[in-house]
Amino acid sequence: MATLQSIRKHGAFLVIVIGLALFAFIAGDAWQALQSNQNTQHVGKINGKKIEAQTYQQLLEEYTQAISFIRGNSSLTEAENAQIKDEVWNTLVSNAIIEEEAKKLGLTVTVAELQAVINEGTDPLLAQSAFRNPATGQFDRDQLMQFLAQYQEMDPEVMPAEYIEYYHNLYTYWNFIEKNLMSSLLMQKYEALVAAAQISNPVSAEHNFTSRNTNAEVAYAVVPFNSIADSLVKVSNADIKKIYDAKKELYKVAAETRGVKYIDVPVKPSQADRDELLAEVGEYAAQLASAEDMPAFIRLANSEAAYSEVPVSSNGLPTDVASRIDTAKIGLTYGPYYNQADDTYNVFRLISKTQLPDSVQFRQLQIADADATRAQFLADSIYTALKNGANFAEIATNYGQPSEPTWMSTANFEGAAIDGDNATYLNTIFGMKKGELKQLSLGGGHLIIEAVATTKPIEKYVAAVIKRSAYFSNETYADAYNKLSSFVADNQSLEDLEANAEEAGYRLLSINELSNAAHTIGGVQGTREALRWAFGAEKGDVSQIFEAGENDHLMVVALADIHKAGYRPVEQFADMFRMQALNDKKADMIIANAKNVTTMQEALALSGVKADTLRRVNFASPAYVSKVPASEPALSGAVANLAEGTLSAPIKGNGGVYFLQVIKKNNGVAKYDAATEQSTLEATAARNVNANSILSELYRKSNIEDNRYLFF
């Protein structure tokens, strides 16, 4: 007690002392963190140039704001955020390497060129912008110019706050479009320059025409590789290495990856959890029939389906409710019932059913003033003037508000919780007839709304829905965690996990090439910490338990391998190359056995041989042999140089060794035109030079280092 009294007596002093100590502790940790990271605050490098995390973060925010503006909301899923992060990074890298190449060549994009593209209005970026003609869906330059002029003249003291915010967001969005247009134009210039460098010559033009215009009917005999048992062929490591060396460049990677094995445990509700939830939904079902404040009751029930006092179409209701709504009676409660499609327990009550337009075109004036009496007087005066025939657009322009009507569809708000003033506002709009004028007072302000047009009425509903997903209890989660924890404690090595996981009821999954640019492990959300662990661990390490997903997954990761940047080891592809080496050796055996074959009859006498006829074989496309079966480009090339009636030498293909004999060659009716053929070849080559192919090649030659996983 004496100690307690002492603390009370010196309370203020102790708070100061503890506060200073806490600050020192936090500041010390922060300083250590900054010290340890002061040389690593970079998300990566592009050709040796460091990309600061702040730069990437700023671009990420710009892109996210643009996407949110287009969609009309700022709610993005983890998967969508991950996609945006990759798109921003790829854009950052591609812009950097193109700008570097363009600088060497003296390529630039001027303001005049940008304006010319805007004036033309056909660029895809403009077609996706917010400045489109509602009737045609095409970019509207006049609409853009009008907006930019209005933005410059915008008076914050006159315009309502929500309009100011919207205009500012739209202006920020246009800056985003403009910046991306500049980058796109530079890419187009570089692409056009490379494409223009594609040339042809008379020899290749004539060869291209002949190979396309000439086809042949061919008899063949093939000894398939699978006609020789694998046991009769010996393949050494040197054979495998020889094949690998010939294709080595295909197996070069620019960044380190990890080979991991992991256990993913989705935590699922037990039967006891389900029984408890069903009983809870049953209690809400009994109360739903007499609930008076429906919005409050639905929130109290923690329903995953929002309650709207504004009638919505069946599309705005959960699928299971929509399938029952037409047979439901107003005022009655349905449920509880289980819906397997989304693993939920449900109950609903149909409040009302009505016929209302799906969409309404309207315009409105907002009148607000610090003096409520003056605001009311002004609203009444404007409303009276409009009722007496005043021009709505002129009055709107005089008050600095949009004069053009806008469409609102039921789909714009379906699925949202709407009550109070918001419900009053929407119910007013959708309850109006074409040409009708209404005055509305909401939240201390006044609105004057005119319905310009409406669509055909459809069936709409107000339904109170309680939808609850099956969930696991704390006890169920703890049981799953403790079970996995006990298993990991007894299996602290990768070898132990591999030996004992299945017996313990777990699946040990593998990822051979885990990149640090990945956002998840095994597609499970919320595994960034596990990813960071994998790139900081030693080979053979086993992680702690990571809580992942939406707190409904448990994961343990083991580091099986570390793949350094560069060429992948031959051992990684040994099985694939062993099969090719087997076929190569079988081909040698078949060719040696057929060294005395000089006629097709002798070829047909070979052991395991298959024979048939191929029609319309030409050099322009690979032949397909159904008897093997395999695609055989080598046959098309051989036929082009084989005279009628002549037996070919043995030809090693993908599925066996072939002997060919041309029965007949046919020439097409087309006539050779050197200039036309040469132009066609050049155009084809130019088409093959596109932004993707150019960027792919520049990526390959650039030194790109991606360390975003450390920060984002």
C-alpha positions in Angstrom: 0.0 0.0 0.0 2.9 2.4 0.8 4.3 1.8 -2.6 1.0 2.5 -4.2 0.7 5.8 -2.3 4.2 6.7 -3.4 3.3 6.2 -7.0 0.2 8.3 -6.7 2.1 11.0 -4.9 4.8 11.2 -7.6 2.5 10.3 -10.5 3.2 13.3 -12.8 6.9 13.0 -12.3 6.8 9.2 -13.1 4.8 9.8 -16.2 7.5 12.2 -17.5 10.3 9.8 -16.5 8.6 6.8 -18.1 7.7 8.8 -21.2 11.4 9.9 -21.6 12.6 6.4 -21.2 10.0 5.1 -23.7 11.0 7.8 -26.2 14.7 6.9 -25.7 13.9 3.2 -26.3 11.8 3.9 -29.4 14.3 6.5 -30.7 17.1 4.1 -30.2 15.3 1.3 -32.1 14.4 3.7 -34.8 18.0 4.9 -35.1 19.2 1.4 -35.3 16.6 0.6 -37.9 17.6 3.6 -40.0 21.3 2.8 -39.5 20.8 -0.8 -40.7 18.7 0.3 -43.6 20.3 3.5 -44.7 22.0 1.7 -47.5 19.1 -0.5 -48.4 16.2 1.9 -48.9 16.1 1.0 -52.5 13.5 -1.2 -54.1 16.0 -2.2 -56.8 18.4 -1.2 -59.6 18.1 -0.6 -63.3 21.4 -0.8 -65.1 23.2 0.1 -61.9 20.9 3.0 -61.1 19.2 2.7 -57.7 15.5 3.1 -57.5 14.5 4.7 -54.2 11.6 3.2 -52.3 10.1 6.7 -52.0 10.0 7.0 -55.9 8.3 3.7 -56.3 5.9 4.5 -53.5 4.9 7.8 -55.1 4.3 6.1 -58.5 2.3 3.4 -56.7 0.1 6.0 -55.0 -0.5 7.8 -58.4 -1.5 4.5 -60.1 -3.7 3.4 -57.2 -5.5 6.8 -57.2 -6.1 6.6 -60.9 -7.5 3.1 -60.7 -9.7 4.1 -57.7 -10.9 7.1 -59.6 -11.8 5.0 -62.7 -13.6 2.5 -60.6 -15.3 5.0 -58.4 -14.1 3.5 -55.1 -10.8 3.0 -53.2 -11.5 -0.5 -52.0 -8.9 -2.9 -53.7 -8.3 -6.5 -52.8 -4.9 -7.8 -51.9 -4.7 -9.5 -55.3 -5.5 -6.2 -57.1 -2.9 -4.3 -55.0 -0.3 -7.0 -55.9 -1.2 -6.6 -59.6 -0.9 -2.8 -59.3 2.5 -3.2 -57.7 3.8 -5.3 -60.5 2.3 -3.0 -63.2 4.0 0.0 -61.6 7.3 -1.8 -61.3 7.2 -3.0 -64.9 6.2 0.4 -66.2 9.0 2.0 -64.1 11.6 -0.5 -65.6 10.3 -0.3 -69.2 10.3 3.5 -69.1 13.8 3.7 -67.7 15.3 1.3 -70.3 13.5 2.9 -73.2 14.5 6.4 -72.1 18.1 5.3 -71.9 18.0 3.8 -75.4 16.1 6.9 -76.7 18.7 9.2 -75.2 21.5 7.4 -77.1 19.5 7.9 -80.4 18.4 11.5 -79.6 14.7 10.5 -79.6 12.3 12.8 -77.6 8.6 13.7 -77.4 7.7 17.3 -77.6 4.7 19.1 -76.1 3.5 19.8 -79.7 3.5 16.1 -80.5 1.6 15.3 -77.3 -1.0 18.0 -78.2 -1.3 16.6 -81.7 -2.1 13.1 -80.3 -4.7 14.7 -78.0 -6.3 16.6 -80.9 -6.5 13.4 -82.9 -8.0 11.6 -80.0 -7.5 8.0 -81.2 -4.8 6.8 -78.8 -6.1 3.9 -76.6 -5.0 5.7 -73.4 -7.4 8.6 -74.4 -10.2 6.1 -75.3 -10.0 4.8 -71.7 -10.1 8.2 -70.1 -13.0 9.8 -68.3 -13.4 12.3 -71.1 -15.6 10.4 -73.5 -18.7 11.3 -75.5 -21.6 9.4 -73.9 -23.3 8.8 -77.2 -20.2 7.4 -79.1 -18.0 6.3 -76.3 -15.1 8.0 -78.0 -12.6 10.5 -76.5 -14.0 14.0 -76.6 -11.3 16.7 -76.8 -13.8 19.5 -76.3 -14.9 17.9 -73.1 -11.3 17.8 -71.9 -10.6 21.4 -72.8 -13.8 22.6 -71.1 -12.8 20.7 -67.9 -9.3 22.1 -67.9 -10.7 25.7 -68.4 -13.2 25.2 -65.6 -10.6 23.8 -63.3 -8.4 26.8 -63.7 -11.3 29.1 -63.0 -12.7 27.1 -60.1 -13.7 29.2 -57.1 -13.6 27.2 -53.8 -15.7 29.8 -52.1 -18.6 29.3 -54.5 -18.5 25.6 -55.5 -19.6 22.9 -53.0 -16.8 21.0 -51.3 -17.6 17.6 -53.0 -17.3 19.2 -56.5 -14.0 20.7 -55.6 -12.7 17.3 -54.5 -14.1 15.6 -57.6 -12.5 18.2 -59.9 -9.2 17.9 -58.1 -9.2 14.1 -58.4 -10.2 14.4 -62.1 -7.3 16.8 -62.7 -4.8 14.5 -61.0 -6.2 11.6 -63.1 -5.6 13.6 -66.3 -2.0 14.4 -65.3 -1.6 10.6 -64.9 -2.9 10.0 -68.4 -0.8 12.7 -69.8 2.4 11.4 -68.3 1.7 7.9 -69.5 0.9 9.3 -73.0 4.4 10.8 -73.1 6.0 7.5 -72.2 3.8 5.6 -74.7 4.7 8.1 -77.5 8.4 7.6 -76.8 8.0 3.8 -77.0 6.1 4.2 -80.3 8.9 6.3 -81.7 11.5 3.7 -80.7 9.4 0.9 -82.0 8.9 2.6 -85.3 12.6 3.2 -85.7 13.4 -0.5 -85.1 10.6 -1.6 -87.4 11.8 0.6 -90.2 15.2 -1.1 -90.0 13.7 -4.4 -91.1 14.7 -5.1 -94.8 14.5 -8.0 -97.2 16.4 -9.0 -100.4 15.4 -10.6 -103.7 16.9 -14.0 -102.7 14.9 -14.3 -99.5 11.8 -13.0 -101.3 12.0 -15.6 -104.0 12.6 -18.4 -101.5 9.7 -17.2 -99.4 7.4 -17.3 -102.4 8.5 -20.7 -103.6 8.2 -22.3 -100.2 4.7 -21.0 -99.8 3.5 -21.6 -103.3 4.9 -25.1 -103.8 3.6 -28.2 -102.0 4.2 -31.9 -102.3 2.6 -35.3 -101.8 5.1 -37.5 -99.9 5.3 -41.2 -99.1 7.2 -41.8 -95.9 8.5 -44.7 -93.8 9.4 -44.0 -90.1 11.1 -46.0 -87.4 9.7 -44.5 -84.2 12.1 -44.0 -81.3 9.7 -45.9 -79.0 10.1 -49.0 -81.1 13.5 -49.5 -79.4 13.4 -50.3 -75.7 15.1 -47.7 -73.4 17.0 -50.6 -71.7 19.0 -51.1 -74.9 20.4 -47.6 -74.8 23.0 -46.2 -72.3 23.0 -42.5 -71.6 25.9 -40.9 -69.7 26.1 -37.7 -67.8 28.4 -36.4 -70.6 25.6 -37.0 -73.1 23.2 -35.0 -71.0 25.8 -32.2 -70.4 26.3 -32.0 -74.2 22.6 -31.3 -74.8 22.5 -28.8 -71.9 25.5 -26.9 -73.3 23.8 -26.5 -76.7 20.7 -24.9 -75.0 22.4 -23.3 -72.1 21.2 -19.8 -72.8 17.6 -20.9 -72.4 18.3 -21.7 -68.8 19.8 -18.4 -67.7 17.9 -16.4 -65.1 18.6 -12.8 -64.1 17.7 -13.1 -60.4 18.0 -15.5 -57.5 15.1 -17.8 -56.7 14.4 -20.2 -54.0 13.2 -23.8 -53.9 10.8 -24.2 -51.0 8.6 -26.8 -49.5 5.7 -25.8 -47.3 2.7 -27.0 -45.3 -0.4 -24.9 -45.7 -3.2 -25.5 -43.2 -6.5 -23.9 -44.0 -8.4 -23.5 -40.7 -12.0 -24.6 -41.2 -15.0 -24.4 -38.9 -15.8 -27.5 -36.8 -19.3 -29.0 -36.7 -19.7 -27.5 -33.2 -18.9 -24.1 -34.7 -21.5 -24.6 -37.5 -24.1 -25.7 -35.0 -23.5 -22.6 -32.8 -23.8 -20.3 -35.9 -27.0 -21.9 -37.1 -28.5 -21.4 -33.6 -27.5 -17.8 -33.6 -29.0 -17.1 -37.1 -32.1 -18.9 -35.9 -32.4 -16.4 -33.0 -32.0 -13.5 -35.4 -34.7 -15.1 -37.7 -37.2 -15.0 -34.8 -36.4 -11.3 -34.2 -36.4 -10.3 -37.9 -40.2 -10.6 -38.3 -40.8 -7.8 -35.7 -37.6 -5.6 -36.1 -38.5 -1.9 -36.4 -35.2 -0.2 -37.0 -34.1 -2.5 -39.8 -30.7 -0.9 -40.7 -29.6 -1.1 -37.0 -30.9 -4.6 -36.6 -29.0 -5.9 -39.7 -25.8 -4.3 -38.4 -26.4 -5.8 -35.0 -26.7 -9.2 -36.7 -23.3 -8.7 -38.4 -24.8 -9.6 -41.7 -22.5 -9.8 -44.7 -25.3 -8.6 -46.9 -25.9 -4.8 -46.7 -29.4 -3.5 -46.1 -30.6 -0.8 -48.4 -33.8 1.2 -47.9 -33.6 2.0 -51.7 -35.3 -0.7 -53.9 -32.8 -2.7 -55.9 -33.1 -5.2 -58.7 -32.5 -9.0 -58.1 -28.9 -8.4 -59.3 -28.4 -6.4 -56.1 -29.3 -9.2 -53.9 -27.2 -12.3 -52.9 -27.7 -15.0 -55.5 -29.4 -17.4 -53.1 -31.9 -14.7 -52.0 -32.5 -13.6 -55.6 -33.4 -17.2 -56.6 -36.1 -17.2 -53.9 -37.3 -13.5 -54.0 -40.0 -13.9 -56.7 -41.9 -16.5 -54.7 -41.5 -14.6 -51.4 -44.4 -12.8 -49.8 -44.1 -9.3 -48.4 -43.6 -9.2 -44.7 -42.8 -12.9 -44.3 -39.4 -14.3 -43.1 -37.6 -17.1 -44.9 -35.0 -19.3 -43.2 -32.7 -20.0 -41.6 -31.2 -22.1 -44.5 -27.7 -23.1 -45.5 -26.3 -22.0 -48.9 -23.5 -24.3 -49.9 -22.3 -22.1 -52.8 -20.8 -19.5 -50.4 -20.9 -21.6 -47.2 -23.3 -19.3 -45.4 -26.3 -19.5 -43.1 -29.1 -17.2 -44.1 -32.5 -15.7 -43.3 -34.3 -12.9 -45.2 -37.5 -10.9 -45.1 -39.1 -9.2 -48.1 -40.0 -5.7 -47.0 -41.5 -4.3 -50.3 -41.7 -4.9 -54.0 -42.2 -2.2 -56.6 -41.8 -1.2 -60.3 -39.2 1.6 -60.8 -36.9 2.7 -63.6 -33.5 1.0 -63.7 -31.8 4.3 -64.7 -32.6 8.0 -64.4 -31.0 10.9 -66.2 -31.1 14.0 -64.0 -29.4 17.2 -63.0 -29.4 19.0 -59.8 -28.5 22.3 -58.0 -27.0 22.4 -54.5 -27.8 25.4 -52.4 -26.0 25.9 -49.1 -25.4 29.0 -46.9 -24.2 29.5 -43.4 -27.5 31.4 -42.8 -30.2 28.7 -42.9 -33.0 31.2 -43.5 -31.2 32.7 -46.4 -30.4 29.3 -47.9 -34.1 28.3 -47.6 -35.2 31.5 -49.2 -32.7 31.1 -52.1 -33.7 27.5 -52.7 -37.4 28.4 -52.7 -36.7 31.3 -55.2 -34.7 29.1 -57.6 -37.3 26.3 -57.4 -40.1 28.7 -58.1 -38.2 30.2 -61.1 -37.6 26.8 -62.5 -41.2 25.8 -62.1 -42.1 29.0 -64.0 -39.9 28.0 -67.0 -36.4 29.3 -66.1 -33.5 27.6 -67.9 -31.9 25.0 -65.6 -28.5 25.0 -67.4 -28.2 28.8 -67.2 -28.9 28.9 -63.5 -26.5 26.1 -62.9 -23.8 27.9 -64.8 -24.4 31.1 -62.9 -23.9 29.3 -59.6 -20.7 27.5 -60.9 -22.3 24.1 -60.9 -22.4 21.4 -63.7 -25.2 22.1 -66.2 -25.2 18.9 -68.1 -27.5 16.0 -67.0 -26.0 12.7 -65.8 -27.3 9.2 -65.8 -27.5 7.1 -62.6 -28.2 3.4 -62.7 -29.4 1.1 -60.0 -26.1 -0.8 -60.5 -24.2 2.2 -59.2 -25.3 1.6 -55.7 -26.6 -2.0 -55.5 -24.9 -4.0 -52.8 -24.2 -0.9 -50.6 -25.8 -0.2 -47.2 -28.1 2.8 -47.8 -30.3 4.5 -45.3 -31.0 8.0 -43.8 -30.4 11.0 -46.1 -28.7 8.8 -48.8 -31.8 6.7 -49.0 -34.1 9.7 -49.2 -32.0 11.2 -52.0 -31.9 8.1 -54.1 -35.6 7.2 -53.5 -36.5 10.8 -54.6 -34.5 10.5 -57.9 -35.8 7.0 -58.8 -39.3 7.9 -57.8 -39.5 10.9 -60.2 -41.2 11.0 -63.6 -39.6 12.4 -66.8 -39.6 16.2 -66.6 -40.5 16.3 -62.9 -38.9 18.9 -60.6 -38.4 18.4 -56.9 -36.9 20.3 -54.0 -35.2 18.3 -51.3 -33.7 19.4 -47.9 -30.9 17.2 -46.6 -28.4 17.7 -43.9 -28.9 21.4 -43.6 -28.5 21.9 -47.4 -31.0 22.1 -50.2 -31.2 20.3 -53.6 -33.3 21.0 -56.6 -33.5 18.0 -58.9 -34.9 17.7 -62.4 -35.6 14.2 -64.0 -34.6 14.6 -67.6 -35.2 11.0 -68.7 -36.0 7.5 -67.3 -35.6 4.0 -68.6 -38.3 1.3 -68.6 -39.5 0.2 -65.1 -38.3 -3.1 -63.7 -39.1 -5.1 -60.6 -37.2 -3.9 -57.6 -37.1 -5.1 -54.0 -36.3 -4.0 -50.5 -35.2 -7.1 -48.5 -33.6 -7.5 -45.1 -31.0 -10.2 -45.4 -28.9 -11.8 -42.7 -26.1 -13.7 -44.3 -23.4 -15.2 -42.1 -20.4 -17.1 -43.3 -19.4 -20.3 -41.4 -16.4 -19.4 -39.3 -14.1 -21.2 -36.9 -14.0 -20.4 -33.2 -11.0 -19.4 -31.2 -10.9 -22.9 -29.8 -10.9 -24.5 -33.3 -8.1 -22.2 -34.4 -6.1 -22.9 -31.3 -6.5 -26.6 -31.8 -5.1 -26.3 -35.4 -2.3 -24.1 -34.3 -1.3 -26.4 -31.4 -1.4 -29.5 -33.6 0.9 -27.9 -36.2 3.2 -26.4 -33.6 3.6 -29.8 -32.0 4.4 -31.3 -35.4 7.0 -28.6 -36.2 8.6 -28.9 -32.8 9.2 -32.7 -33.5 10.4 -32.1 -37.1 13.0 -29.4 -37.2 14.6 -30.4 -40.5 13.5 -30.6 -44.1 14.2 -34.3 -44.1 11.9 -34.8 -41.1 9.2 -32.8 -42.7 9.5 -34.9 -45.9 9.4 -38.2 -43.9 6.6 -37.4 -41.5 4.2 -34.8 -42.9 1.9 -37.3 -44.7 1.6 -39.6 -41.6 0.7 -36.5 -39.5 -2.1 -35.6 -42.0 -0.2 -32.7 -43.7 0.6 -32.2 -47.4 4.2 -31.1 -48.1 3.9 -28.9 -51.2 6.8 -27.7 -53.4 7.8 -24.6 -55.3 11.0 -25.1 -57.3 11.5 -21.5 -58.5 10.1 -19.0 -56.0 10.9 -15.5 -57.1 11.2 -12.5 -54.7 8.9 -10.7 -57.1 6.1 -13.1 -56.0 3.5 -11.7 -53.7 2.4 -15.0 -52.2 3.5 -18.5 -51.5 1.3 -21.1 -53.1 -1.3 -18.4 -53.9 -2.2 -17.9 -50.2 -2.7 -14.3 -49.4 -0.9 -12.6 -46.5 2.3 -14.6 -46.9 4.7 -11.8 -47.4 6.5 -12.5 -44.2 7.0 -16.1 -45.2 8.4 -14.9 -48.5 10.9 -12.6 -46.8 11.9 -15.5 -44.5 12.6 -17.7 -47.5 15.0 -15.2 -48.9 16.8 -14.7 -45.6 17.1 -18.3 -44.5 19.8 -20.9 -45.0 19.3 -24.0 -47.0 17.6 -26.7 -44.9 16.1 -24.2 -42.5 12.5 -24.7 -41.2 10.5 -21.6 -40.4 8.2 -20.8 -37.5 4.5 -20.9 -38.1 3.2 -18.0 -40.2 -0.4 -16.9 -39.8 -1.6 -16.2 -43.3 -4.7 -15.7 -45.5 -7.3 -13.7 -43.8 -6.1 -15.1 -40.5 -7.5 -18.5 -41.6 -4.3 -20.2 -42.8 -1.3 -21.5 -41.0 1.9 -22.1 -42.9 5.3 -23.6 -42.3 8.1 -23.2 -44.9 11.3 -25.1 -45.4 14.1 -23.8 -47.6 15.1 -26.7 -50.0 17.4 -24.9 -52.3 19.0 -21.5 -53.2 19.3 -20.8 -56.9 21.8 -18.1 -57.6 21.4 -15.8 -60.6 22.9 -17.2 -63.8 22.7 -20.5 -65.4 20.6 -23.2 -63.8 22.6 -26.4 -63.0 22.3 -29.2 -65.5 21.1 -31.6 -62.8 17.8 -29.6 -62.6 17.0 -30.7 -66.2 18.6 -34.1 -66.2 15.4 -36.1 -66.7 14.3 -34.0 -69.6 17.7 -34.1 -71.3 18.0 -37.8 -70.7 15.0 -38.5 -72.8 16.4 -36.4 -75.6 19.8 -38.1 -75.3 18.0 -41.5 -75.5 16.3 -40.5 -78.7 19.6 -39.2 -80.2 21.2 -42.5 -79.5 18.3 -44.4 -80.8 18.4 -42.3 -84.0 22.1 -43.3 -84.4 21.2 -46.9 -84.0 18.4 -46.7 -86.5 20.5 -44.9 -89.0 23.4 -47.4 -88.6 20.9 -50.3 -89.1 19.6 -48.6 -92.3 23.0 -47.7 -93.9 22.3 -50.0 -96.9 18.8 -48.8 -97.5 18.5 -47.4 -101.1 14.8 -47.9 -101.9 11.5 -47.3 -100.2 10.8 -51.0 -100.3 14.0 -51.6 -98.3 13.0 -48.9 -95.8 9.6 -50.5 -95.3 11.4 -53.8 -94.4 13.1 -52.2 -91.3 12.1 -53.4 -87.9 9.3 -51.4 -86.2 8.7 -49.3 -89.3 5.4 -47.4 -90.0 4.4 -45.9 -93.3 1.8 -43.5 -94.8 1.4 -40.6 -97.1 1.6 -36.8 -96.3 -0.2 -34.4 -98.5 0.3 -30.7 -99.1 3.7 -30.6 -97.4 5.5 -27.2 -97.9 8.4 -25.3 -96.3 6.1 -22.6 -94.9 4.7 -24.9 -92.2 5.8 -28.0 -90.3 4.5 -31.4 -91.2 2.4 -33.3 -88.7 2.9 -37.1 -88.6 -0.1 -38.8 -87.0 1.5 -42.3 -87.0 4.2 -41.2 -84.5 2.6 -38.7 -83.5 4.8 -35.6 -83.7 5.2 -32.3 -85.4 8.2 -32.6 -87.8 9.7 -29.3 -89.1 12.7 -31.2 -90.5 10.5 -33.1 -93.0 9.2 -29.8 -94.5 12.7 -28.6 -95.1 13.9 -31.9 -96.6 10.9 -32.1 -99.0 11.7 -28.7 -100.4 15.1 -29.9 -101.7 14.0 -33.4 -102.7 13.3 -34.3 -106.4 10.3 -36.4 -107.4 10.9 -40.1 -107.1 14.1 -39.8 -105.2 14.5 -41.5 -101.8 15.9 -39.2 -99.1 18.7 -40.0 -96.7 17.6 -40.9 -93.2 16.2 -37.9 -91.5 16.2 -37.6 -87.7 12.9 -36.0 -86.5 11.2 -35.4 -83.2 9.5 -38.8 -83.1 11.7 -41.1 -85.2 13.9 -41.5 -88.2 12.3 -40.9 -91.6 12.7 -41.9 -95.2 10.9 -39.7 -97.7 10.0 -40.1 -101.3 8.2 -37.3 -103.2 5.3 -38.6 -105.2 4.4 -35.3 -106.8 5.1 -31.6 -106.4 2.5 -29.0 -107.2 2.9 -25.3 -107.9 0.2 -22.9 -106.9 -1.5 -20.5 -109.4 0.1 -17.4 -107.9 2.7 -15.5 -109.9 5.9 -14.3 -108.5 6.3 -10.5 -108.1 9.7 -9.6 -106.6 8.7 -6.2 -105.4 5.4 -7.3 -103.8 7.0 -10.3 -102.1 9.9 -8.2 -100.7 7.4 -5.7 -99.3 5.4 -8.5 -97.7 8.5 -9.9 -96.0 9.4 -6.4 -94.7 5.9 -5.8 -93.4 5.8 -9.1 -91.7 9.2 -8.4 -90.0 8.0 -5.0 -89.0 4.8 -6.5 -87.4 7.0 -8.9 -85.4 8.8 -5.9 -84.0 6.5 -4.7 -81.3 6.7 -3.2 -77.9 6.6 -6.5 -76.1 9.4 -8.1 -78.2 11.6 -5.0 -77.9 11.1 -4.7 -74.2 11.8 -8.4 -73.7 15.1 -8.1 -75.5 16.1 -4.9 -73.6 15.1 -6.6 -70.3 17.4 -9.5 -71.1 20.3 -7.2 -71.8 19.6 -4.9 -68.8 20.8 -5.5 -65.3 17.5 -5.4 -63.4 17.5 -6.0 -59.6 14.1 -6.2 -57.9 14.1 -6.0 -54.1 10.5 -4.8 -53.5 9.8 -7.8 -51.3 11.9 -6.1 -48.6 9.6 -3.1 -48.4 6.2 -3.8 -50.1 
